[in-house]
Amino acid sequence: MDKEQGEIQFIGFFGIFKESFDIISSWRKIFTHITLAIVLPLSFIFLAHIIVSELLFAKIIHNEETLDNTRPGTPKYAKLSDVISSEWTGFWLFKIAYFIFFLILSLLSTSAVVYTIACIYTAKEITFEKVMSVVPKVWKRLMVTFIWNFIIVFAYNIAALAVLIAWNVLIVPSIIGITVLIITLIIYLMGFVYISIIWHLASVISVLEDVYGIQAMIKSKGLIKGKVGVAIAIFLLINLCFIAIQLAFEWYVVLGNSLGTRIGYGILFWLVLSMLILFGLIIQTVVYFVCKSYHHENIDKSSLADHLEVFLGDYVPLKSKDVQLEQFDV
């Protein structure tokens, strides 16, 4: 992040990846600490949840098949019904617990990476201890932004479900009807990707500026204009890699045969996923600076450095006036 403000706006798809690689290679020590403390546990929880979910679900399916072959009204049938009900309860409680821990670690990881890159950008002295002292105070702002994103996504899916129901009721199944459905699904996926991109950028805004929640989402929507294509391409590539790792993990680890091979592949995918998560967090922060530069919103490094300080134990976010001081000449 040693480029001038006017130069950053010209960074494109490959430039953002190169900038992110340079940041990681130049600051290996601090990012290694962050990875060991937060990102590796985050990746482990995600992969472990896949294994546990598969085991619990397989057991439920087995008992349900046994129940189907058991005569109703018998003591065995009643016992199996109770067992299945308990297993479904345990399954969903496990999912809820996983979601809570995964969310907390995700927000902590985002806070740590964004704060670290901001310090790098302002040439501030940064240590792992300092990062970890700030992170717990920053992630609460990210939580508010996440909740608003959750509300928006929930409303979006409800609207999509209503459209699907209307299609099922009003449109007769035919070539035209199937075509309309496919077009609708494509539009839905495009909208979902767009919302996800806005949320990722809003997460960075929530850490570095004095707005969060719905205000951060609105600001992110305006900031992403002009760089939507690049942001979408990056989002899709990272998520395709994420899906590929997940599918490979399920195939070689969850469904594998040899215990030694499964353990080996499990460690490999754990490390690769951790690197992907770290890289993705760095990229979304770089995209923030690129978007700010593209809209000619100069970020005063001295003001940003002042606001990144921990004063009397309280994290002081960057004020909007400090990130929109003036338009700089290109």
C-alpha positions as CSV (number, residue, x, y, z in Angstrom):
1,M,0.0,0.0,0.0
2,D,2.9,2.3,-0.8
3,K,1.2,3.8,-3.9
4,E,-0.1,7.4,-4.0
5,Q,-3.8,8.1,-3.7
6,G,-4.1,8.9,-7.4
7,E,-2.4,5.7,-8.5
8,I,-4.5,3.3,-6.4
9,Q,-7.7,4.0,-8.5
10,F,-6.1,2.4,-11.5
11,I,-5.5,-0.9,-9.9
12,G,-7.6,-3.6,-11.6
13,F,-8.4,-7.3,-11.1
14,F,-4.8,-8.6,-11.3
15,G,-3.4,-5.5,-9.6
16,I,-5.5,-6.1,-6.5
17,F,-4.3,-9.7,-6.3
18,K,-0.7,-8.6,-6.7
19,E,-1.1,-5.9,-4.0
20,S,-2.6,-8.4,-1.6
21,F,0.3,-10.9,-2.3
22,D,2.8,-8.1,-1.7
23,I,1.2,-7.2,1.6
24,I,1.3,-10.8,2.9
25,S,4.9,-11.3,1.8
26,S,6.1,-8.0,3.3
27,W,4.3,-8.5,6.6
28,R,4.5,-12.3,7.0
29,K,5.2,-12.1,10.8
30,I,2.1,-10.2,11.8
31,F,-0.2,-12.1,9.4
32,T,1.3,-15.4,10.6
33,H,0.3,-14.5,14.2
34,I,-3.2,-13.5,13.1
35,T,-3.6,-16.7,11.2
36,L,-2.4,-18.9,14.1
37,A,-4.6,-17.1,16.6
38,I,-7.9,-16.6,14.7
39,V,-7.9,-17.8,11.1
40,L,-6.7,-21.4,11.7
41,P,-9.3,-21.9,14.5
42,L,-11.9,-20.4,12.1
43,S,-11.0,-22.9,9.3
44,F,-10.9,-25.8,11.8
45,I,-14.4,-25.1,13.1
46,F,-15.7,-24.9,9.5
47,L,-14.2,-28.2,8.4
48,A,-14.9,-30.0,11.7
49,H,-18.6,-28.9,11.4
50,I,-18.8,-30.6,8.0
51,I,-17.5,-33.9,9.5
52,V,-19.8,-33.8,12.6
53,S,-22.8,-32.7,10.5
54,E,-22.3,-35.6,8.2
55,L,-22.0,-38.1,11.1
56,L,-25.1,-36.8,12.8
57,F,-27.2,-36.7,9.7
58,A,-26.1,-40.1,8.6
59,K,-27.2,-41.5,12.0
60,I,-30.6,-39.8,11.7
61,I,-31.1,-41.1,8.2
62,H,-30.2,-44.7,9.3
63,N,-32.7,-44.5,12.2
64,E,-35.4,-43.1,10.0
65,E,-34.9,-46.0,7.5
66,T,-35.2,-48.4,10.5
67,L,-38.3,-46.6,11.6
68,D,-39.9,-47.0,8.2
69,N,-39.4,-50.8,8.4
70,T,-40.8,-50.9,12.0
71,R,-44.5,-51.6,12.6
72,P,-46.3,-48.5,14.0
73,G,-47.7,-48.8,17.5
74,T,-44.9,-51.1,18.9
75,P,-42.6,-50.1,21.7
76,K,-39.7,-50.2,19.3
77,Y,-41.4,-47.7,17.0
78,A,-42.1,-45.3,19.9
79,K,-38.5,-45.6,21.1
80,L,-37.1,-44.9,17.6
81,S,-39.4,-41.9,17.2
82,D,-38.1,-40.4,20.4
83,V,-34.5,-41.1,19.5
84,I,-35.0,-39.4,16.1
85,S,-36.6,-36.4,17.7
86,S,-33.7,-36.1,20.1
87,E,-31.2,-36.5,17.3
88,W,-32.8,-33.8,15.2
89,T,-32.8,-31.5,18.2
90,G,-29.1,-32.2,18.9
91,F,-28.4,-31.7,15.2
92,W,-29.9,-28.2,15.1
93,L,-28.4,-27.2,18.4
94,F,-25.0,-28.2,17.0
95,K,-25.7,-26.1,13.9
96,I,-26.7,-23.1,16.0
97,A,-23.6,-23.4,18.2
98,Y,-21.4,-23.8,15.2
99,F,-22.9,-20.7,13.5
100,I,-22.3,-18.6,16.7
101,F,-18.7,-19.6,17.1
102,F,-18.0,-19.3,13.3
103,L,-19.6,-15.8,13.2
104,I,-17.6,-14.6,16.2
105,L,-14.3,-15.8,14.7
106,S,-15.2,-14.4,11.3
107,L,-15.8,-11.0,12.7
108,L,-12.6,-11.1,14.8
109,S,-10.6,-12.2,11.7
110,T,-12.1,-9.3,9.7
111,S,-11.4,-6.8,12.4
112,A,-7.8,-8.0,12.8
113,V,-6.9,-8.0,9.1
114,V,-8.6,-4.6,8.3
115,Y,-7.0,-2.9,11.3
116,T,-3.6,-4.3,10.5
117,I,-3.7,-3.2,6.8
118,A,-4.9,0.3,7.9
119,C,-1.8,0.5,10.1
120,I,0.4,-0.7,7.3
121,Y,-1.2,1.9,5.0
122,T,-0.4,4.7,7.5
123,A,3.1,3.4,8.2
124,K,2.2,2.9,11.8
125,E,4.1,0.6,14.1
126,I,2.0,-2.5,14.5
127,T,2.3,-5.5,16.7
128,F,0.2,-8.6,17.2
129,E,-0.5,-7.6,20.8
130,K,-1.8,-4.2,19.7
131,V,-4.0,-5.8,17.1
132,M,-5.5,-8.2,19.6
133,S,-6.2,-5.4,22.1
134,V,-8.2,-3.5,19.5
135,V,-10.0,-6.3,17.8
136,P,-12.5,-7.2,20.6
137,K,-13.7,-3.6,20.6
138,V,-14.1,-3.4,16.8
139,W,-16.0,-6.6,16.1
140,K,-19.1,-5.3,17.9
141,R,-19.5,-2.8,15.1
142,L,-19.1,-5.5,12.6
143,M,-21.8,-7.5,14.4
144,V,-24.3,-4.7,13.9
145,T,-23.4,-4.5,10.2
146,F,-23.8,-8.3,9.9
147,I,-27.2,-8.2,11.5
148,W,-28.4,-5.6,9.0
149,N,-27.0,-7.7,6.2
150,F,-28.8,-10.7,7.6
151,I,-32.1,-8.7,7.7
152,I,-31.6,-7.6,4.1
153,V,-30.7,-11.1,2.9
154,F,-33.7,-12.6,4.8
155,A,-36.1,-10.1,3.2
156,Y,-34.5,-10.7,-0.2
157,N,-35.0,-14.5,0.1
158,I,-38.6,-14.0,1.3
159,A,-39.3,-11.9,-1.8
160,A,-37.6,-14.5,-4.0
161,L,-39.7,-17.2,-2.4
162,A,-42.9,-15.2,-3.1
163,V,-41.9,-14.8,-6.8
164,L,-41.2,-18.6,-7.0
165,I,-44.7,-19.3,-5.5
166,A,-46.3,-16.9,-7.9
167,W,-44.5,-18.5,-10.8
168,N,-45.7,-22.0,-9.6
169,V,-49.3,-20.7,-9.4
170,L,-49.6,-18.4,-12.3
171,I,-47.3,-19.9,-15.0
172,V,-48.1,-23.2,-16.7
173,P,-45.1,-25.5,-17.0
174,S,-43.8,-25.1,-20.5
175,I,-40.7,-24.0,-22.4
176,I,-41.6,-20.4,-21.8
177,G,-42.3,-21.0,-18.2
178,I,-39.0,-22.8,-17.6
179,T,-37.2,-20.0,-19.4
180,V,-38.8,-17.4,-17.2
181,L,-37.8,-19.5,-14.1
182,I,-34.2,-19.8,-15.3
183,I,-34.0,-16.0,-16.0
184,T,-35.5,-15.3,-12.6
185,L,-32.9,-17.6,-10.9
186,I,-30.1,-15.8,-12.7
187,I,-31.4,-12.5,-11.6
188,Y,-31.7,-13.8,-8.0
189,L,-28.1,-15.0,-8.0
190,M,-26.8,-11.7,-9.4
191,G,-28.7,-9.9,-6.7
192,F,-27.3,-12.2,-4.0
193,V,-23.8,-11.7,-5.2
194,Y,-24.3,-7.9,-5.3
195,I,-25.6,-7.9,-1.7
196,S,-22.6,-10.0,-0.6
197,I,-20.1,-7.6,-2.2
198,I,-21.8,-4.6,-0.5
199,W,-21.6,-6.4,2.9
200,H,-17.9,-7.3,2.5
201,L,-17.1,-3.7,1.7
202,A,-19.4,-2.5,4.5
203,S,-17.4,-4.6,6.9
204,V,-14.2,-2.7,6.1
205,I,-16.1,0.6,6.4
206,S,-17.4,-0.4,9.8
207,V,-13.9,-0.9,11.1
208,L,-12.2,2.2,9.6
209,E,-15.0,4.8,9.6
210,D,-17.6,6.2,12.1
211,V,-20.5,4.5,10.4
212,Y,-21.7,0.9,10.7
213,G,-24.9,-1.1,10.3
214,I,-27.3,0.1,7.7
215,Q,-25.3,3.3,7.2
216,A,-22.3,1.3,6.3
217,M,-24.3,-0.8,3.8
218,I,-25.6,2.4,2.2
219,K,-22.2,3.9,2.0
220,S,-20.7,0.7,0.6
221,K,-23.4,0.7,-2.1
222,G,-22.2,4.1,-3.3
223,L,-18.5,3.3,-2.9
224,I,-18.6,0.2,-5.0
225,K,-20.0,2.0,-8.1
226,G,-17.5,2.0,-10.9
227,K,-15.7,-1.1,-9.5
228,V,-18.7,-3.5,-9.5
229,G,-17.3,-5.7,-12.3
230,V,-13.9,-6.1,-10.7
231,A,-15.5,-6.8,-7.3
232,I,-17.8,-9.4,-8.7
233,A,-15.0,-11.2,-10.6
234,I,-12.9,-11.3,-7.4
235,F,-15.9,-12.5,-5.3
236,L,-16.7,-15.3,-7.7
237,L,-13.2,-16.5,-8.0
238,I,-12.6,-16.6,-4.2
239,N,-15.9,-18.3,-3.6
240,L,-15.3,-20.9,-6.4
241,C,-12.0,-21.7,-4.7
242,F,-13.8,-22.0,-1.4
243,I,-16.4,-24.3,-2.8
244,A,-13.7,-26.4,-4.5
245,I,-11.9,-26.8,-1.1
246,Q,-15.2,-27.8,0.6
247,L,-16.1,-30.4,-2.1
248,A,-12.6,-31.8,-2.1
249,F,-12.6,-32.0,1.7
250,E,-15.9,-33.9,1.7
251,W,-14.7,-36.3,-1.0
252,Y,-11.2,-37.1,0.3
253,V,-11.8,-36.7,4.1
254,V,-15.4,-37.2,5.0
255,L,-16.0,-40.0,2.4
256,G,-12.4,-41.3,2.4
257,N,-11.4,-44.8,3.3
258,S,-7.9,-44.8,4.7
259,L,-7.6,-43.1,8.1
260,G,-4.0,-41.9,7.4
261,T,-4.9,-40.5,4.0
262,R,-8.0,-38.7,5.5
263,I,-5.9,-37.1,8.2
264,G,-3.3,-36.0,5.7
265,Y,-5.8,-34.5,3.3
266,G,-7.6,-32.9,6.3
267,I,-4.5,-31.1,7.4
268,L,-3.8,-30.0,3.8
269,F,-7.3,-28.6,3.2
270,W,-7.2,-26.9,6.7
271,L,-4.1,-25.0,5.8
272,V,-5.2,-24.1,2.2
273,L,-8.6,-22.9,3.5
274,S,-6.9,-20.8,6.1
275,M,-4.7,-19.1,3.5
276,L,-7.7,-18.5,1.3
277,I,-9.6,-16.8,4.1
278,L,-6.7,-14.6,5.0
279,F,-6.1,-13.7,1.4
280,G,-9.8,-12.9,0.9
281,L,-9.9,-10.6,3.9
282,I,-6.8,-8.7,2.7
283,I,-8.3,-8.4,-0.8
284,Q,-11.6,-6.9,0.5
285,T,-9.6,-4.3,2.4
286,V,-7.5,-3.5,-0.7
287,V,-10.7,-3.1,-2.7
288,Y,-11.9,-0.5,-0.1
289,F,-8.8,1.7,-0.7
290,V,-9.2,1.2,-4.5
291,C,-12.8,2.3,-4.4
292,K,-12.0,5.3,-2.2
293,S,-9.3,6.3,-4.7
294,Y,-11.6,5.7,-7.7
295,H,-14.1,8.2,-6.2
296,H,-11.3,10.7,-5.5
297,E,-11.9,10.5,-1.8
298,N,-8.6,11.2,-0.3
299,I,-7.8,9.4,3.0
300,D,-5.5,11.6,5.1
301,K,-2.9,9.2,6.5
302,S,-2.1,11.3,9.5
303,S,-5.8,11.5,10.5
304,L,-6.3,7.8,9.9
305,A,-3.2,7.0,12.0
306,D,-4.5,9.2,14.9
307,H,-7.9,7.4,14.9
308,L,-6.3,4.0,14.8
309,E,-4.7,4.6,18.2
310,V,-6.1,3.0,21.2
311,F,-6.9,6.0,23.5
312,L,-7.6,5.2,27.2
313,G,-8.5,1.6,26.2
314,D,-11.1,2.7,23.7
315,Y,-11.0,2.2,19.9
316,V,-11.6,5.4,18.1
317,P,-13.0,4.8,14.5
318,L,-12.1,7.0,11.6
319,K,-14.5,10.0,11.1
320,S,-16.2,10.4,7.8
321,K,-14.7,13.9,7.5
322,D,-11.2,12.2,7.6
323,V,-11.9,9.9,4.7
324,Q,-13.7,12.4,2.5
325,L,-11.5,15.5,3.0
326,E,-11.1,16.6,-0.5
327,Q,-11.1,15.6,-4.1
328,F,-7.6,15.0,-5.3
329,D,-6.4,15.7,-8.9
330,V,-5.8,12.7,-11.1
